[in-house]
Amino acid sequence: MNISLLRYHSPVVVQQTTSASVVVYYVATMAEYQLFLSKRLVTEDDIIDGAVLVHDGRIQEVLSRKQADKLVAESKGKINVVDGGDAALMPGVVDSHVHVNEPGRTAWEGFRTATAAAAVGGITTIVDMPLNSIPPTTTLKNLKIKADSAKGNVFVDVGFWGGVIPGNQDSLRDMVKAGVVGFKCFLCPSGVEEFPNVGPEDLDIAFDALEGTGSVLAFHAEMEDDATLPENKLMKKDPEEYATYLESRPPAMEWKAISLVELYTKKTDVRVHIVHVSSASVVPILNRAREFRREKGHKAWRGGVTAETCHHYLTLSAEEIPRGHSEYKCAPPIREKDNKDKLWDYLLDDKLDLVVSDHSPCTPDLKSSNNLEAWGGISSVQFGLSLFWTQASARGLDLKSICKYMCTGPATLCGLEQRKGALKPGFDADLIFFDPEATFVVTADIIRHKNKLTPYIGRELKGVVKKTYVRGQLVFADGELAGEPKGTLLLNKF
């Protein structure tokens, strides 16, 4: 493909000829263009020596090094070149599972601190979960309250999940129109009273409300089961031992919940998604439901049946959790090493679709040595990319795996696949420069999220984010945030 620069027209426009052999850029001033160079430009399909041409916050073209050099020569030094050298140039990560908690529980986390941590970690889009804020995102009015608290306070772009709770079915379509990426519900108590769990009767109503909208219903998939240890027996065990907590939430809870979801995949076309799969034993159920949908001709991505797992399930194992350290506590729980290895097998066999943080912070007083009473949630949004790469590279994977599971997958789940998660013409210029060979140790002083509790303190991780750009704007460089928040809210006007 030959590239010519014709510098004369105003206002600035970018046009491509229909010829496959020539792309002509009509530009008023090359200073309005950015050319991001890297010897390792990474997409889901390839790693090349090349460049990304950006104008007005959008990707115009992905170029080979030869094409990029010609573009620079013809611009006579007037194009803005950002050369990353050996650092990998990649799409920014999309983390579709983040609990920001603002407003209402802003002491736990807030938009400014959560998105600052995301930017430092190479995440250019987060999607906020509907619970743990007060009010929860279960009505259009509550969505507006949350959006108002986020405006002007986000370093990266932010999307929003809505919530399904008993009785809010009349609000769901209004929230779809407002631009929520989908809805989340709980099949067991959520831990906060303002976001109650749903039962089969509530699900019948919710699925009816969402039918035909193209939206997705995501499930916290745990239900009490006969295998669940009764509370009177739990109280006789040592609550500081992680094994006690693990017994309180056996894999059978996930199995029962996902079996219920499978029933709905046979009687509705609504897309379903399972958040934070922790037990590998449930993956065959999901795969069976997906194949059923596909055989019926369901046109949605992955047959409209998708599932995620999280960094903590792919990194940590129950055997290594020390006594009395509830910073490791989450729901569903971290399980044994054999289970972790099976999750990796399923992920690499395309039986799981994406990897996210489930960043769920709290204040220090809610974490105690009692694993049964402490708040369940792990803080990790800043370190997700490095956590994944540490494990993935050790398993022989290359950088394309990051694009697949942490960029394209989450973007597609959230309906952002024409805008986020890939280096393609027309997409937002959400870019990162990433050093995959560098290492660092997680210490409290480098943590940008509000409360510094995380099970990863003291752990050495592989992969360092050097720079982060959101829609072509620098938001993080070499250890420092760049200026004031530049992120936008991914919502429609309402």
N, C-alpha and C positions, 0 to 999 in steps of 0.2 A: 504494500500500500504506500503510495507516494503522497507526501504531505507538502502542500504549498501554503505560504502565508501571504495574504494580500491585505496590507495595512493601509486602509484609507477611509472606510465607511464609518458613519455615525448615524444613529446610535449603535452601540455594540450589538451585534447579533452573531450567532454561531450557526452555520448551516453545513450540512453534509450533502454532497452530490449523491445522486442515485448510483453512480458508477462504483463498482466494487474496487476499482483500482486507484481511485483518487478521492481524497477527503480535503475539501477546501475550507479554511477558516477565514472568515471575513471579520477583521478586528479593527476597532478604532484605536486601541492602545494595548499593547501586549502586557503592560504593567498590570492590567486587570486579570491576567491569567496567572495561574500557579502550575508549576510543573514539579511534581514530586518524584524524585529518582531513587532507585534502590537496585543493588545487585541481586537482591532477593525479594522480588515482588510476588506476593503470595495470594493466590485465589484458591477456591475449593478444588480446582482442576489442575493447577499448574504452579510452578515456581520458576520465574524468569528474571533475567536482567532487563529491567524496563522502567516504565514511568506511568504516572497517572496525571492527565491534564485536567485541571479544575478551573471552572469559571463560575462566578456568582454562587459559590457554595455547592455546585453540582459537578459530578464527574462528566467530562466531555468525551474522553477517550482513554483507553488503556493502550500504551504504546510499547513496542520493543525498544531496546537501547538504540538501535540504529535509527529508528524513527524519531526518538527523542533527541538524539544528537543533531539530526537534520533540522528539527523544529527549533532548537536552541540557536543553531547557526543562522537560520533564516530570520530569526527574531532580532539579530544584531544586538544581543545583550539586554533587550527590553522586557523579556519574559522573566517572571519571578521564579527562580529555580530554588527548590529545597532539596538538597542532596543528602540522603540518609546513609550513603556509603554502603557498608556491609550490613547495617541494621535492616531487618526484614520490614518491608512495607506491607501492611495488612489492613483489611477492613476493621473498623472499631468493633469491639465485642458488644453484643446485645444481651443484656441480662434481664430476662423476662420474669424474674421472681425476686423482688426486693420489697421488704417491708420498711417503708420510710417513717410511718407512725405519726406524721404531722398532718393536721393539728390534733391536739388532745393529749398525745403522749410524746410530745416533742423532746422531753427530757431523755427519752429512749433513743430517738434519732430524729433528724430533721432533713428537709430537702437540701439545704445548703451543705451540710456535712456529708450526707449520703452521696450526693452527686460529686462532691469534691473527691471523696474516696474512689468513686467510680472512675473519674477522669484520670486520677493517678494510676489506676489499675488498667487503663486501656479500654475502658468501657465507655462507649459514646451514646448508648441508649439504655436506660433502665425502664422497667415497667413496674409500677407501684401496686402492691397488693391492697385489697379493699378493707382489710381489718387491721386492728391495733391502733388505728387513728380514731379519734372521736370528733365528729360522728363517722361511722363507717361508710364506705362508698356503696350504699345500697339504694339510693334514690338520686334523681337528677339534682335536687337541691344540695344534697350532701357532696355530690361530685363537684359542684360549683364551689362549695366551701373549701374542698381540698385543693382544687385548681387555683383558687385565689391565694391560698397559703404558699403555693409553689411559685407563683409568678415572680420573676426577678431574682429567684433564689436557686436556680438550677444551672450547674456548670455543664451538664450534658442534656440531651433531649430526654423527655420523660413521657411515657405513655401510662395508661391507667387501666387496671382491671376494675370491673364492677363486681358486686357481691350478690349472691342468691341466698336469702334467708326466708324463713316462713312468712308468707303474706306480702312479699314485695313484688309479686309477678307483674303488677300493673306498671312498675317503673322500668322494667327491663328493656322494652323496645325504645323508650325515650333515651336511655343510656346508650343503646346501640347507635342511635342517630347522633348522639353527642360525640361518639368516637371512641368509646371504651374498646379495648382489644378483645374483650371477652368477659366471662364471669367465673367467679370461684365460689365453691360451696364446701361445707364440711359435712362429713357423714358421721362425725363424732363431735363431742364438745370442743369448741375452738380454743377455750382458755380465757375468752373475754365475753362477758355477758351480753354486750351489745351486738354480737355476731353469733346468734344461735345456729346450731346445726340443723340440717334438714333430714326428713325421712322420706320414704317412698311416695307418700301422698303429696308432699311438697314438690318432689321431683317431677311427678306427673304434670303438675301445673306449670312448673318452670320450663320443662321441655316443650309443652304446648305453646308457651309464650315466645320461645326462641325459635320454633320451627320456621324455616324459610328466611331467617334473618342473615344466615351465613356466619353467625357468631359461634363461639365455642364455650362450652361449659367445662370448667376445670374442677377436679375433685381432690380434696384432701381425703385420701382413700384409706381410712381406718374405721372399722366398726367393732364394737365389743362382740366377743365370741366366747363359746364355751371354754376355749383354751386360755382365755384371759384369766390370770390369777386373781381370785377374790381379794377384796381390800383387807379383810380380816387376816388372811394369810400373808399378804404383803407386809402388813404392819409388824409381823413377827421377824421379818428379815432385816438385815442391816441396810438402811437407806443410803449410806455413803458408798456402798459397793455398787459399781455400775451394773453388775449382773442383776441386781434387784430391779433396777429400772428396766433393764432389757426384758426381764420376765414379765413386767407389767404390760408390755406392748409386743406380744409375739407376732411372728409373721402371719399367723392365722387371721389377725385383725385386717391386714392388708388384703389377704386372699378373699375374705368375705366381702369386703367393700368393693373390690374390683369385679368380683363375680356379679354383684348387683349392677354395676355400671355396664357390664357385658349384656345384661338383659335389655337395657335401654338401647344399646346399639342395634338391637334386632327390631325395635319398634319405633325408632325415630331416626331421622336423617341429620339431626343436630350433631355437629362436631363435638367430640369429647376428648378431654386431655387429663392425664393423671400427673399431678405434681409430685415432686420428691419421692420417686420410687426408691425404697430402701431394701426391700426383700426381693431377691432375684427370683423367688418361687412364683411371683405373680406375672412375670413377663410372658410366659406361654399363654396365659389367659388373654392378655392384651393382643398378642399376635393372632390368636384365634379370632378375636372380635374384628381385628383389622382385615383379616382374610375374608371373613363373612361379608363385611361391607364392600370390599373390592369385588367379590363375586357378584354382588347385587348391583355393581356399576356405580358405586359412590365415587363422585368426581373430586372430592376434596383431597388435599395433601394427605398422604398416608392413609387414604380411605376414611379420613375423618376420625381416626383413632390414634392418638399420639401420647407419648409419655416422656417425662424428663427424669434424670437423676441429678444428684448434686455433688459438689466438690468434696464434701465431707464423707459421703458414702464411697467415693472413689479413691480417697486418700487415707482415711482413718479406719481402724478396726477395733472392735470391742475389746480384744485382748490387750491392747496397749493403753486403754483409758485408766488413768490412776484413780485411786480411791478418793472420793470427796471432791472431785473436780467437775462441777456441773456446767462449766463452760463448754463441755462436750455434749451436753444434753440437748436433744432435739426430738421432734416427733414427725414421722416415725424415727426410731432410734438407729444409731450406728450399730451395725451388726458385725458378725465375725469375719475374719479374713477370707475364708472360703467364699462367703457370700459376696464380699467386695470383688474378688477375682471373677466370679460369675457375672456380676454387673458389668465389668469391663468386657467380658466375652460377649454379652448381649449387645452392648453398645457398639462394639466393632463389627458385629454381625447384623447391624441395622435393625435390631429389635427394640432399641431405645433411640430416641430422636434428638435429644439435646441435653446440654449440661448447663446448670445455672447455680447461683449461689444460695438461694433461699436465705438471704441476709435478713436475720431476725434478731435485732439487738434489744437490749434492755439495760436498765440501770444496775449498778453493781449490787445494790441491796437485794435484788431479785435472784441473784445467783448465790447459792449457799453450798455447803458440803452435803446437804440432804438432796439426793437426786430425785426423790419423789415429790418434794415440795418446790424445788427451784423452778424458775421460768425455763421453758424449753425453747431454745433458739440459738443459732450459731451465727456469729458475725464474721463475714468473710468477703464482702463485695470488692474490697480493694485488691484482694489477693487471688481472686478466682482464676484469672488468666495464668498466673504463675503456678498455682496449685495444679491446674489441669496439665500444663506443659511439663511440669516436673514428673508427673506420672506417665503422661503420654509418651514423652521422649524416652523414658526408661523402658517403655514397651516397644520401642522401635518405630513409633509413629513420626511422621514429619509435620511440618507447620500447616499443611493443608487440613489436618484434623481439627485444628483450632477453628478454621473458617467454617467447616462443616457443622460442628457440634455447638459452637459458641457464637456464631455469627448468623449463618444462613438458617439454621434450624430454629432458633428463637425468633428471628425476624418473620419466618414463614408462619410459625404458630400464631403470631400476633397480627397477621395481615399486613405486615410491613415489607413483604418480599419484593415489592417494586420500588422500594425506597432505601431500605437499610440492609446491612448484613453482607454486602458483596461489593466488589470493585467492578462496576458496570456502568456504561454510559447512561446518564439520566438519574443515577442514584445520588443521594446525598454524599458529599465528600467527607465522610466520617472515616478518618485514617489514623493509624498508629505506626510509629517506628518502634520496633521491638528487637531487643538483643537476646536471642534465644540461648546464647552460650553463657551469659553473665549470671551470677548467683547473688543472693542477698539473704540476710537473716531477718526474720520478722521480729521487730522490737516495738515496744509501746510508743516510742517517740516518733516512729514513722507512720503510725496509724492516723488516718484522716477522719474515720467515722467517729461519732460523738463519744461513745463509751469504748474503752480500749480492751474490753474483754474479748478474747478469742482463743481457741485451743491451739492456734498456730504460733503463739509466742515462743521464740527460741528455735523455730524450725527453719532450716535452710531451704530456700526455694530456688528454682531455676527459671530464668527468663525475667528480663527487666524492661519495663516500658520506658522508652526515652522521650517520646513526644506523643501527644494526643491532639487531634484536630476534630472539631465538630463542625460539619458543613464548611470545611476549609479554613475555619478559624482556630488558631492555636489556643488551647485551653490548659495545656500542661507541658512543661519542658524541663527535663533534667532536674527533677526534684521539687519544682516549684509550680504552683498554679499561675496561669498567665492572665492577670487582670480580673475583672469582675465576671460574674456568671453570664454565659452566652447561650445557654441552652434554651430550647423552646418546648412547649407543651404540645403533645401530639393528640390534640382534640379538635373537633369541629366547633364552629361558633354555635353557642346555645345560650 
